[in-house]
Amino acid sequence: MRILVTGGAGFIGSAVVRHIIRDTDWSVANVDKLTYAGNLESLAEAGASNRHRHYKTDIRDRPALTAIFAEFQPDAVLHLAAESHVDRSIDGAAPFIETNVGGTYVLLDATLAYWRTLDEAARARFRFQHISTDEVFGSLGPTGKFTETTPYAPNSPYSASKAASDHLVRAWHHTYGLPTLATNCSNNYGPYHFPEKLIPLVIIRALRGESLPVYGKGENVRDWLHVEDHAEALTLVLRKGRPGETYNVGGDSERRNIDVVLGICRLLDEMLPNSTTRPHEKLIQFVTDRPGHDARYAIDASKIKTELGWRPRHDFDAGLRSTVRWFLENRGWWERVMSGAYRGERLGLTG
């Protein structure tokens, strides 16, 4: 297969590209404009493969997309390109609307035009797969989980922009017949994670002996999914999912934010016995919660498990340990990232 992957230099996208190049014989056209969160170093050995080609292209650039479709002739699109950080969306929503909503529209429009040029058999095989988030569903109370039929109730500019893009994908399937698939995932973690997100931010700040900011009392709960499990789920949905369907992907690993932070601190205490900042949990600092902070997310992934046979391979405790170890062993990667546009400052304070 020939797969056009948007956002393939980002955190999840690069994991998907690495998985495809390592574990399949597929070819990848990687469309990524390399914003602050895009990094070709995250592709590792996949970046040098003759089955991978990077196009430094904005998904809002319709002529460029048309040319890529004509040249590469993909059998499927995996759409991961997005602005994705809630705090950053609070500081400025415009890029989220422009990329997540406008960019998805342009990509759908270009895909539909290309799909209509295919013969009947190729149109039947073709797939457009959209990768979204559980944040579109809003906030849960202490019990219950999000299912594929949970009503949308986004509470941040980021989640609202992703909800809008989800609806566009659904509309292009029902109106134009484009064979689409969609997934909504829980919080990802793992290697090559951009340092503005909780787990890598805590690891890096702790290594620097800096304060570890925890919103509110750290009681917010997230369901954690290892990025490599997510990548495997996405290619499985691409191969076996039913057009027009949505599949939730979760790691069955609910944790309070404070427990995740404490877990990282204990792992660093163990792995760095000579550190002058031990115990690292003394660096924890509770800070004012961000506006509209959803209390709890939890994914019911029974549909993808029952229908497609997917299961997460990573236990969270073991996955967190391997992630902390990766950041310890790959200091050069995150130091180069941190020398750019993002340096660990607080975002999302609304002025």
C-alpha positions in Angstrom: 0.0 0.0 0.0 0.9 3.6 -0.5 -0.1 5.8 2.4 -0.2 9.6 2.6 0.4 10.5 6.2 -0.2 14.1 7.3 1.7 15.3 10.4 4.1 12.4 10.1 6.9 14.3 11.9 4.8 14.9 15.0 4.7 12.8 18.1 1.9 10.3 17.1 2.5 10.7 13.3 6.2 9.8 13.6 5.3 6.7 15.6 2.9 5.7 12.8 5.6 6.2 10.2 8.2 4.3 12.2 5.7 1.5 12.6 4.8 1.4 8.9 8.4 1.4 7.7 9.5 -1.2 10.4 6.6 -3.6 10.3 5.0 -3.4 6.9 6.1 -3.2 3.2 4.0 0.0 2.7 5.4 3.3 1.3 4.8 6.6 3.0 4.4 10.2 1.7 4.9 12.2 4.8 3.2 15.6 4.5 4.3 17.8 7.4 5.1 21.5 7.3 7.4 21.2 10.4 5.9 23.6 12.9 7.5 23.9 16.3 6.3 20.4 17.2 7.4 18.7 14.0 10.8 17.1 14.0 12.3 14.9 11.3 14.7 13.5 13.9 11.7 11.7 15.5 11.4 9.5 12.4 14.7 7.7 13.4 15.7 5.1 10.8 12.4 5.4 9.0 13.4 8.8 7.7 16.2 7.3 5.6 14.1 4.5 4.1 13.5 4.5 0.4 9.9 3.8 1.2 9.5 7.2 3.0 9.5 10.7 1.5 8.9 13.9 3.3 6.9 16.8 1.7 7.3 20.0 3.7 3.8 21.1 2.9 0.9 22.8 4.8 -2.3 20.8 4.5 -4.1 24.1 3.7 -2.1 24.4 0.5 -4.5 22.9 -2.0 -2.3 23.1 -5.1 0.6 21.5 -3.3 -1.7 18.7 -2.0 -3.1 18.1 -5.5 0.4 17.7 -6.9 1.3 15.3 -4.1 -1.7 13.1 -4.8 -1.0 13.1 -8.5 2.7 12.1 -8.0 2.3 9.6 -5.1 -1.1 8.1 -6.0 -1.9 6.9 -2.5 -4.2 4.0 -1.6 -5.1 5.7 1.7 -4.7 8.9 3.8 -3.9 8.9 7.5 -4.7 12.4 8.7 -2.8 13.2 11.9 -1.7 16.8 11.2 -3.1 19.1 13.9 -2.4 21.7 16.4 -2.8 19.7 19.6 -1.9 21.5 22.9 -4.8 22.7 25.0 -2.9 25.4 26.8 -1.5 26.8 23.6 -5.1 26.9 22.2 -6.2 29.0 25.2 -3.4 31.4 24.5 -4.3 31.7 20.9 -7.1 29.7 19.1 -6.5 31.0 15.6 -3.9 28.4 14.5 -6.2 25.6 15.8 -9.1 26.8 13.8 -7.0 27.4 10.7 -5.2 24.0 10.7 -7.6 21.6 12.5 -10.7 22.9 10.8 -9.6 24.7 7.6 -6.8 22.3 7.0 -9.0 19.3 7.3 -11.5 20.8 4.9 -8.8 21.4 2.3 -7.4 17.9 2.7 -10.8 16.4 2.4 -11.5 18.4 -0.7 -8.3 17.4 -2.3 -8.8 13.8 -1.3 -12.3 13.7 -2.8 -11.1 15.1 -6.1 -8.3 12.5 -6.3 -10.6 9.7 -5.2 -13.1 10.5 -8.0 -10.3 10.0 -10.6 -9.8 6.4 -9.5 -11.3 3.4 -11.2 -14.1 1.6 -9.4 -11.9 -1.1 -7.8 -9.4 1.5 -6.5 -12.2 3.7 -5.1 -13.6 0.7 -3.2 -10.1 0.0 -1.7 -9.3 3.6 -0.8 -9.6 4.9 2.8 -9.4 8.3 4.4 -8.6 7.8 8.1 -9.0 10.7 10.5 -7.2 10.6 13.9 -9.0 12.6 16.7 -9.1 12.8 20.5 -11.3 11.8 23.4 -11.4 15.5 24.4 -14.2 16.1 21.9 -16.5 14.3 24.4 -15.9 16.8 27.2 -15.5 15.8 30.9 -16.6 12.7 32.8 -17.6 12.4 36.4 -16.1 9.8 38.7 -17.7 6.9 36.8 -18.4 5.9 33.2 -16.4 5.9 30.0 -16.6 7.5 26.5 -18.0 5.3 23.8 -18.3 5.9 20.1 -21.8 7.2 20.6 -21.1 9.7 23.5 -22.4 13.1 22.5 -19.8 15.7 21.7 -19.2 18.4 24.3 -15.8 20.0 23.7 -14.6 22.5 26.4 -11.5 24.0 25.0 -10.6 25.8 21.7 -8.4 22.7 20.9 -11.2 20.1 21.5 -13.7 22.3 19.7 -11.5 22.5 16.6 -11.0 18.7 16.6 -14.8 18.2 17.1 -15.4 20.4 14.0 -12.9 18.4 12.0 -14.6 15.1 13.1 -17.9 16.4 11.8 -16.4 17.4 8.5 -15.0 13.9 8.0 -18.4 12.4 8.8 -20.1 14.8 6.4 -17.7 13.9 3.5 -18.6 10.2 3.9 -22.3 10.7 4.1 -22.6 13.4 1.5 -20.0 12.4 -1.1 -19.5 8.7 -0.3 -15.8 9.1 0.5 -14.8 5.9 2.4 -13.7 7.4 5.7 -12.6 6.0 9.1 -12.2 7.8 12.3 -10.5 7.1 15.7 -10.7 9.0 19.0 -7.8 8.2 21.3 -6.9 8.9 24.9 -3.7 10.6 26.1 -0.6 9.3 24.4 2.9 8.9 25.9 6.2 7.4 24.9 9.4 8.2 23.1 9.9 11.4 21.0 7.1 13.1 23.0 7.2 16.9 22.5 8.1 18.5 25.8 5.1 20.7 26.3 2.9 17.7 27.4 2.7 16.5 31.0 5.0 13.4 31.0 8.0 14.7 29.0 7.7 18.1 30.6 7.9 16.7 34.1 10.8 14.4 33.2 12.8 17.2 31.6 12.1 19.8 34.3 13.0 17.3 37.0 16.3 16.5 35.3 17.0 20.2 35.3 16.1 20.6 39.0 13.2 22.9 38.1 9.8 23.1 39.7 7.2 20.6 38.6 3.9 22.5 38.1 0.8 20.4 38.8 -2.6 22.0 38.0 -5.0 22.4 40.9 -4.5 19.5 43.3 -3.5 17.0 40.5 -6.9 15.2 40.8 -7.6 15.3 37.1 -7.7 11.8 35.6 -6.5 10.7 32.2 -6.5 7.3 30.4 -2.9 6.8 29.1 -2.1 5.0 25.8 1.4 4.2 24.7 2.1 5.8 21.4 3.3 2.5 19.8 0.1 0.8 20.8 -1.8 3.6 19.2 0.2 3.4 16.0 -0.6 -0.3 15.7 -4.2 0.4 16.4 -4.3 2.9 13.6 -2.9 0.7 10.9 -5.2 -2.1 12.1 -8.3 0.2 11.7 -7.0 1.2 8.2 -6.8 -2.5 7.1 -9.9 -3.9 8.8 -12.2 -1.0 9.8 -15.6 -0.5 8.2 -16.0 2.7 6.2 -18.1 5.3 8.0 -17.3 3.9 11.4 -15.5 5.4 14.4 -13.3 3.5 16.8 -12.2 4.5 20.3 -8.6 3.7 21.2 -7.6 3.7 24.9 -4.9 2.2 27.1 -7.0 1.0 30.0 -4.7 3.0 32.2 -6.6 5.7 34.2 -4.3 7.7 36.5 -4.6 11.0 38.4 -2.1 13.6 37.2 -0.5 13.8 40.6 0.1 10.0 40.6 1.7 10.2 37.2 4.0 13.0 38.4 4.9 11.1 41.6 5.6 8.0 39.6 8.0 9.9 37.4 9.7 11.3 40.5 10.2 7.9 42.0 11.6 6.4 38.8 14.1 9.3 38.6 15.1 8.7 42.2 15.8 5.1 41.3 17.5 5.7 38.0 19.6 8.6 39.2 20.8 7.5 42.7 23.5 10.2 42.7 21.2 13.1 41.8 21.4 16.1 44.1 17.7 16.8 43.6 16.5 13.5 45.2 13.8 13.0 46.2 12.5 14.6 43.0 8.9 14.9 44.4 10.2 17.9 46.5 10.1 19.8 43.2 6.3 19.5 42.8 4.5 22.8 42.9 0.7 23.0 42.8 -0.4 25.9 40.5 -3.6 27.6 39.5 -5.7 25.2 37.4 -6.1 26.0 33.7 -9.5 27.4 32.6 -12.1 24.7 31.7 -9.8 21.9 32.7 -11.8 18.6 32.2 -12.0 16.5 35.3 -11.7 13.0 33.8 -11.3 11.2 30.5 -11.7 7.4 30.1 -12.1 5.4 26.9 -14.3 2.4 26.3 -12.2 0.6 23.7 -14.4 -2.5 23.5 -15.5 -1.9 19.9 -11.9 -2.0 18.4 -11.1 -5.0 20.7 -14.2 -7.0 19.8 -14.5 -6.1 16.1 -10.8 -5.9 15.1 -8.9 -7.8 17.8 -6.7 -5.0 19.0 -5.2 -4.9 22.5 -2.7 -2.5 24.0 0.6 -4.2 24.6 2.1 -1.8 27.1 1.3 -1.9 30.8 1.3 1.8 32.0 3.8 1.3 34.8 6.3 -0.5 32.5 5.6 1.9 29.7 6.3 4.9 32.0 9.5 3.3 33.1 10.7 2.8 29.5 9.6 6.3 28.6 11.6 7.9 31.5 14.6 5.7 30.5 14.3 6.9 26.9 14.4 10.5 27.9 17.5 9.8 30.1 19.2 8.1 27.1 18.2 10.6 24.5 19.1 13.9 26.1 20.5 15.2 22.8 17.1 14.9 21.1 15.1 16.8 23.7 17.8 19.4 24.2 17.7 20.2 20.5 13.9 20.5 20.7 14.0 22.7 23.8 16.5 25.1 22.1 13.7 26.1 19.7 10.4 27.8 20.1 9.3 26.0 23.3 11.3 26.0 26.5 8.9 24.7 29.1 7.2 28.0 30.0 3.7 28.1 31.4 1.0 28.4 28.7 -2.8 28.8 28.8 -3.2 31.4 31.6 -5.7 33.6 29.5 -3.9 36.8 30.4 
